[in-house]
């Protein structure tokens, strides 16, 4: 079909149907680009104009509907749906229903799958441009997308809305010959932010900052394609860990897909913050996440508790066990203001023994919100009394409940330790 710049191949014959509108339908067809098959289509409908119904020579196609198709995209054809915007949609529409996009690497491994619930290419006579409206789902996350392309100015405009996350993005992408520039403005959880980025042949660089006069955060990062390596660095007044620990947290769901457990992925995240959202007691946070050789860890992550204790993580590993996300790690807790800790816990004075350092080996189950303590050393000596009382910690939804729960639990452990 010349207007769509698509080459359809039919395995079965075309059947003609008159109702509800005149159209041809076939099953088991496919789409090719430069002799390479890009999609298998279960059902294809081609609607024709009533005016040309009885003239095959002058037959005009009005609408093409692709249903239950599987599109296979990789580095060489990733822009297939964007290039479709260059087609002539003034007199023809293209719809894609209940289909999947498989994004693969050059070794043909599937990186991720995007489900298209419905997508429609139309021509907007007011704006004099083609627009793609699409309703999708990725990583069990539904989202809406609007895409348009200005060939003369070489600018690609897009809008993405993820209602469940209260996330809205508007992006303008300028594509030159060598260097490509982009500017994004998005709203996330009632916070307005701006991202500036540039793309060259071998890397992608970006800056992300708060739109407010007094910026609450600033991040920068770089993604190298050859060899593949990426990093994200930044600082913020407050860091929100709910994106990792809440029931439907997107980062947790992403880790569950195991898409990052790939030996070709090399990623470093370094973010510092003054405090955590909803937990003011935790301060001076330095989050260090590393993905390398298919392993994900939080080694060298550090934070303080009320300036009374400094905590750091080592020998950590995030992994899936029976479909559930798990963190195994060692933590070192240096008690720098023990008297204030005892006051906070309201620990009786006769139980206030001198402690300088604790080393804890633990397992955290993200889905159950359970912290299992495997081993505790107090000033280098394993203490079974502490271990027996802190063997399993069930976290509550309410932060106040957690405070009361921890106070009672720690006081019980301290009493056992003091004898």
N, C-alpha and C positions, 0 to 999 in steps of 0.2 A: 504494500500500500504506500504509494509515493508520498501522499500528504503526511503520513505518520512516520515516514522513513523507517518502516518496519518490513521485514521479510517473513511472512507466515508460510509454514510448511504444513500441509494437510496429509495425515495418514488415512483418514476416513473421508468418505464423500460428504459434500455439503447438502444438508437437507433444507428444503424451503418450508417456511411457516408463514402463514398469513396473519395470524392473531398472536398477541394483541396489536402488533404492528408488523408489517412485512419484514422478514429477516431470514437470514441463512444461519444454520447452526451446525456445528461439527464437534466431535470429540477427538482427543488424542492428537492435538496439533502442537506446533512449536514455533519459537521465534529465533531467527538467526541474525547475527551481525558479522559481516565480513567472513561468511562461511562457518562461523562458530556458533553453535547452539547455545543460547543464553537462557532459554526457558522451555519447560514442558507445560502444556496447557491442557487441563482436563475438559473444559468446555469453552467454546468460542462462539459468540453471537455477532453477526454483522447485519445491522439494520440499514435498509435502503430507502430512498425517497420514493414516495408514491408517484411522483411525476415521471420517474424513469423506470417504473416497475416493469413495463413491457418492452423495454429496449435495453438489451444486455450491453450494447455498444456504448450507450449513454448513461448507464446506470450510475447513480450517485450514492456513495456510502455516507450515511448520516451519523451513525453511532457504532462503535466497536466495544463489545463487552467481553473482557477476559475473566473467566471464573476458575477458581481452584487451580491456580498455576504455581509452579515452583521456579523462582528466578535464582540463578547461580551467578553471583557477582564476586569479583576479586580485584586485585590491584589494577588489572588491565581494562576492566569495564565497570568500575565502581560508580561512574557518573552516568550510567545508562538512563536512569529516571530523570536526571537533570537535562541530558541531551534531548529527551523527548519534548522538552519545552520549546525547542527550536522548530518543532513541526508546525504545520498550518492547521490550526484548530478553528478557523473562522466559520467553516461549514461542516465541521465534523467534531465529534466528542469521543474520548477514550475513557472507559471505565475499567477498573480492576477490582475484583471482589474476592474475598475469602482466599487470599493467596499468601505465599511466603517468599521472603527474600533470604537466601542463604549467603552470608558473607564468608568467603573462604580465603585462605592464603594460597600461595602458588603451589604448595604441596597438596592442595585440595582438602585441607583440614577445615572443618566448619568453625569459624570464630564466634559467630552469634547469628541468631535467627530473628528477623523482623516479620511479624505477621501483619498483613494488610487486611483490615476488615472491609474498608471501601476506599477507593481513590478515584478521583475524577480530574481529567485535564479539560479545561474549557478556555474559550477566548473571551476576554472582558472588553467589550467595545468602548466602554467609558475610559478605561486605562490604556487601551490599545496594546494589550499584552496577554500572553498565555499564563494561566495560573493552574497550579496543581493543588487540589484540596485532598487531604488524606487522613484517614482515621486508622491508627496503628496500635500495635502492642509489642513491646520488647521487654524481656526479662519479667514477664507478667505485669508490666507497667503500661497502661493505656495512655496514649497521647495523640494530640491533633497537630497536623502540620499544614502550613500554607507556603507554597514556593512559587516564585516568579523570576524570570530572567530578562534583563535588558541587554540585548546583544550589542547595541550601538555604544552604550556606556561601559559595557563589559562589567555589569554588576548583577550579582545574584542576591535576591532578597528572600528571607525566610522568616516564618513565625512558627514557634513551637509552644504548645500549651499542654502541661501535665497537671490536670486538675487535682489529682490525689495528693500531689506535693505542693499545691498552690504555687506552681512554677510557670512563668511566662517569659519567653525569649523572643526578641526581635533582632535579626542579624542582617548586616549588609556586607557582602563579600565582593571585593574588587579584584578581578583576575587579569593580571598583565601577562607578559611573555615569560618573565623569569620569576619576579617576586609578586606574591599575592597578599593583599592586605584585607583585614576584616575588622569590623567594629560591631560589638554586641551590647545590647542593653537588656537586662532581664530583671524580673521581680521574683524573688524567692522568699516565702514566709514574710511578706510585707517589707522586705528589704530590697532596695534598688541598687543594682551594681552595674559596672561597665567592664567589658573585656576588650582589650586591643590585642590583635595577633597578626602574625605574618607567616607566610608559608613559602618555603623555597623547595628546591628539588629534594634535598636530603634532611630537612628539619622543619619543625613547627615551634614557634616561640610565642609566648603570650604574657600579658600583664592583666591582673584582675584586681579591682579596687572598689571600695564603697563609694556610692555617688554622693553621700552626705558631705557637708562642708568639713566636718571633722571625721575623717575616714576611720571606720572601725576595724578595717582589715586591708591588707595588701599582699598579693601573692604574685609570684612569677614562676614560670616553668619553661621547660624546653623538651621537645621530643625529637630525638635523632632516629632517622629511618635506617641508615647504613653506617655503622651497625646499629641495631635497634637498642636504644637506651633512652630513658626519660627521667625527669626529676621535677618535683614541685617544691618550692620553698616559699615561706611566707610568715607573716605575723598577724596577730589579731588581738583585740582587747579581750574577747570572749570566744571560746571554742565550744561547739555544741556536739556532744557525743551521742545524742539521740539518733543521729543518722546511722550509727553503728549498733546501738543497743536496743532501740525500740522494736516492737513486734514486726513492723513492716519496713524496717530501715532499708533504704536502697543499697547502701554499701554492703550490708549483711547479705542481701539477696544476690548482689553481684558476686560476692565471694563464694556463695553457694553454687553458682553456675560452674565454678572451677575454670572459668575462662582465663583467669590470671595464673593458674597453676600450669604455666607453659614455660618450658626451658628456654624459649626464645624471648621471654619477657624479662626486661631488666628495668626496674623502677624504684626510685627513692623518693620518699616524702618526708620533708622536714618542716614542721610547723610549730611555732612558739606562740603562747598566749598567756595573758595575765591570770585568767581564771576560766572556770568552766560554767556553762549555762546551767542554771538551777542547782548548782553545787558550789557555792561561794567558798567553801572550806578548802577546795583544791585550787592551788595557785601555782604560778611559775611553771606552766606546763611546757614540755618539749616533747612533741610527738614525732617519733622516728619510725617510719614503716618502710620495710625493704622487701622487694619481690625479686628474687634472683634464683636461677636454676630450678624454677618450679616451686620454690619454697617462699612462704610469707612469714615475716617475723616482725616483732616490735622491739628488738634489742636496742638498748641505749635510750629508750623512752624514759623520761624523768618527770616528776612533779612533786610538789610539796603539799603537806596538809597543815593548814593554819600556821605556817611558818614554825611548826613544832617538830615536824618530821620530814625528811627527804626520802623519796622512794624512787627506785630505778628498776628496770626490767632487763633481764639477760636470759640467754638460752631459751628464747621464746619461739613458738611455732603455732601458726593458725592453719587449721586443716578441717576437712570434713570427715565425720565418722558416722556411718549409718545415716547419711543424708543430713546430719546436723552439724552446725558450726562449733568448733572447739578451739580454745586457746590453752596451750600448755606453756608455763613460764616459771622462771625463778625471779624472785623479787628481793631486793635488799632495802631494809628500812632503817635509816639512821635516825635515832631519837635525839634531837638537838635541844629540846625543851621538855624534858620528862615531867617536871613539876606541873607545867600547864596542862599536859595531857592527863595527868592524874586528877587535876582540878576539874577538867572538862568531863571526865568519866565519873566524877564524885566517888573516887576510890578511897576507902578508909585508910587513914595514915599508917596503920600497922601492916598494911598489905603493899605499901609503896616501896618495892625493891628497886635497886639501881639496875637499869638496863641501858646499854649503849646502842646495841644493834640487834636486828632480827633478820633472819634469812628464811624466806618462805617459798616452798615449791608448791604450785597450785595448778588446778585445771578449772577453766571457766567454761560453762555450757551456755552459749548465747541464747538458745531457744528456751531452755528451762529456767534461765537466769539463776543458775546454781553455781556457787564457788566451792569447789572441793579442795581442801588443804591436804596435800600429800605428805609434807614434812615441814617442821619448824625447828630452826636453830636459834637459841637465845644466847647471844654473845659467843657464838661458835659451838654451842653444845645443844644436841637434840633434846627437846623437852616433850615427853609424852603427855604430860598434863595439859599443856597448851594444845597439843595436837588433838587430844580426845574431845576437848570442848569446842574446837573450831573445825572439826572434821568436815562438816557440810554447812554452808551458809546459803540460805534461800533469800534472795533479794526481793524487796517489796516494790510495788509500783509507786508508792508515795514516799518522797524523800524524808519526811518527818518520821514515818514508820521505820525507815531504814536507820535513822539516827538512834531512835529508842532501842531498836533491835540490836544494833552494834554495841551500844553502851552496855546493855545487859549481858551480851555475849562476851565482851572483852573483860568486864568485871568478874564474870564467872571464871574466865580463864586465868586472870591475874590472881584470883583467890586460890585456885588450884596450884598455880606456879609458886605462890608464896608459902604454900603448905599450911 
